[in-house]
Amino acid sequence: MSGQRLCRLDSTHTLGKGTYKRQDYIYSSLAGIVNVDNTNNKISVVEVRSKDKTIVPAPGDIVTAMVTTLNQDMCKCLITSVCGHELNETYRSSLRRQDVRMKEIDKIDMLQCFRPGDIILARILPMTEAHTFKLTTAENELGVVIACSEYGHPMTPISWTEMKCTKTNVVEYRKVAKIVQDNTGENV
Amino acid sequence: MPTNIYRIQGPDETIPYQQYLINKSNDALVDIATGLLKDVRCDGRDISTHRNLCIKTGIVTQAKGSAYLECGSTKLICSVFDPKEVPNKVEYAKTGELQCEFKFATFSCRQRRGYTRDSEERQLCNELRRALEPAICRGEFANFEIHINVLVLENDGSVLATAITAAGLALMDGCIPMYDVIVATSLGIYKNKILVDPTYDEEILCLSRADDGENRGTVMLAYMKNLQQITEFAQNGSMDVNMFPEYVQTLINQNCKLYKMVISAARKDVIEYFENETQE
């Protein structure tokens, strides 16, 4: 139950999800079942598991987003899931040209990296002044995961800049993500 | 009030039928008043008993969390939605915002309500927001806003207190991080008699004008039991300041009783959910 005192906050117990601390005690902030994680044998994490989670994207999270609009300097995306947890709401975000890849930032042509409708994996950059999320794909594992060619058929990656259509064999340019198994954001 | 021309407004020269019932309702109020002097309430309750509750959560499928609460014949639905982006916002806010909407259904009161928001609804909406804000961990969804909608289906007194309790349940059902469960009760004060959880008629009686400086009015208090914090206190009518400690103590005791009921309902929901999950 929310507001219930769970245990003392000391060197062997630490805060997990669904809890908060007040005056050296751990309190629950959700209604659910208490789960004490002892995997790290020194510190046990006290968390409350509930039926649903309230998650908002936070800096550093890997998110799945859909590209909506595109121009020379940036593209706008809608975040659909955070760390593998699907959201009920979509959040607006933007990806600037200089954050697309690590090297050769001057040579980037946005049209050769993304197209509207692509599903991308990206990481959220620390928030600056504006209230929209800034994304980056400047990692090998981040970039386009699912894309359709101009003719509307799904494409498969053939290199880190190109994708090939399964039906028409047309090669299109994308900033392709190197898919790693066990990636948290991958189960879309 | 702005009117909608597409709705049938009725003929111009009409008199609400309530006008003809004023005498009758006055008689009823006098009956209640005489009954109260003998410590008898119109619905046969004890003077310090809360009405029976009916709690049901998760009834609005579109919402993240929802609760239906029935307190005697006061019935209302509260639904809570996911954190949303605040439109047209420039600067960054460290804590999330609450966006409340308090609506009486047109058929909920004795007199038919309008479709547009009126000042009473706006007032109740602000009080609801103030009561809930301290209970929610607003730091966990910085820069977003949570929508809380309350729809009153039937108004039979103590609407605000019932709405706050329902909102607490709905927030818990929606798994929105909260510092504590929040419950609220209201009192009606009539000539030094303290009526717990007044009905609509009793509220009207308590809010009727007092000529001889006697205590009359209603008080409402929202309380977090574990943190022992009062989140909202609302008072209506005129009463003696020295009586307040007594009122507050009665309210806190009532809230503790209510808390147990709310907690047991919420616990049942959690157990049910996890039992279903293990079966799957």
Interface residues (C-beta under 8 A of the other chain):
Chain A: M1 S2 G3 Q4 R5 G18 Y20 R22 Y27 S29 L30 A31 G32 I33 S50 K51 D52 K53 T54 V56 L87 N88 E89 Y91 R92 M127 E129 A130 H131
Chain B: K64 D82 P83 K84 E85 V86 K89 V90 E91 Y92 C137 E140 F141 A142 N143 F144 M172 D173 G174 C175 I176 P177 M178 Y179 D180 V181 M224 K225 N226 L227 I263 A266 R267 D269 V270 Y273 F274 E277
